[in-house]
């Protein structure tokens, strides 16, 4: 079951309105609609914890491996990074359709692809982001002269 389906199922079990959930966790109703439909995922990891707390479920129930990958991509690389990550997941699912790989082999392949994607994005950020736009500082430059 996907993240959005889990949210919708929990909300219906509790018999609460989308407006009530959204207000309780500090998002708009439209944002919750987007989460439930699978259109978007939370970019802020704390939203997963707020939703889990509201519904009384373990955050790991909501945050499966695929959602974790999408969240990390969104946090580190924005909406474009999240969209690229989603393409990887979709293409991997298409690759496995009708195949004969075991579930363990599929998971191993998918984990490798996710790791490679995040590593490539980190390398590209390091290589192509001008120093003045980098968030991290690598130490002080105490040049004399």
N, C-alpha and C positions, 0 to 999 in steps of 0.2 A: 504494500500500500504506500502510495506517495504522500509526501508531506501535506499537501493541500487536502487530500482525501482524509488524512488523519485528523486535521484540524476540523474539517466539516463534521466528521463522525463524532468527535468529542463534543463539539458545540451542540449537535442534535441530541446527544445523550443527556446533556445537561439542560436541554430545552431553554437555551438562551438565544437572544438575538445577536446578530453581527454587531449592531451598535453597542450592545452591552459589553461584548468582548473587547471591541476596539477601544472603548472608553476606559475599561479597566486596565488595559496594558499600555495605553498612551499612543495609539495609532489611529488613523482615520478608518472609517468603515470601508472605504474604497480600497485601502491597503489590505485589509483583511479579506475582502472579496478577491483581490488579486492573489493573495496567498492561497486561499481555498481553491481557486480555479487553476492554480499551478502556473499562472502568468509570471509571477515574481516570487522571489524568496527574500527573507529578511537579510539586509546587508549588515545589520548590527547583530552580533551574536547574542546580545542580552535579550533580544526579542524572543529568541527560542526559549530562554529560561523563564521569561515572563509568561509566555503561552503555556509552558509546561506547568508552572506554578498555578496559573488560573484554572487549568483543566485537571490539576491533581495527578499528573502523569510524570514519569521520569523523562528528563530532557532527551535521553538517548532514544526513547521511543519516537520522538519527533525528528531527531537529528540523525538520520541514517547516513551511511557513508557518502552517498551521492549528494545529499543536502550539505553535508560538511564540506565537501569539495567545492560546491557552488558558493557556499558562504565564504570560504577562504579566498576563492577567486574574486568574489565581489569586494571583500574587505581590502584586499591588496591591490586589485586592478580595476575596480569600479564595475559599472554595468557592462562595459565592453568585455572585460575579462570574464565576467559571469556568463555572458552570452557565448563567448568562445568555449568556455568550460561546458556549457550545456550542449553545444555542437559535438564536442568530444564524446559526451555521454550518449547522445542520440546515435552517433555514428557507430559507437561500440555496440549499442543494443542492436542496431541493424546488422552489424557484422556477425553477431551471435545468433541471429534469428535462424532457426532451423539447423543450427550447427550441432556438432557432436562434442563440443568441449564440456567438461564437467563444470559444475558450479564453482568449485575451487579454482579451476584453471581460468574461468571467466573472471572471477574476483581478482586473481593474481594479475591477469592481463590488465584489467581496469585500474588496479592500484598502480601498476607500472606506468600506464598512460597518464594518470593523474599526477604522479610524481614528476614525470618528464615534463609535463605541461608547466607545472609550478616552477620547476627548476629553470626551464627555458625562459619563462617570464622574468624570473629574478635575474638571470644573466643579461637579458635584454635591457632590463631596467638599469642595471649597473653599467652596462656598456654604452647605452645611448642617452641616458638622462644626464643633462649638464649638471655639474657640481652645484651650481647655485640653486637648483630645484630639488636636490636630494634632501630627504628628511633626516637622515642619519648623519652624525658627524663622526669623522674617523680619527679625531684627535686635534691637537692644536698645532698650528703652524707658526712656530716661533722663529722665523727667519730673521737674521740680523743683517743689516747692511744697507 
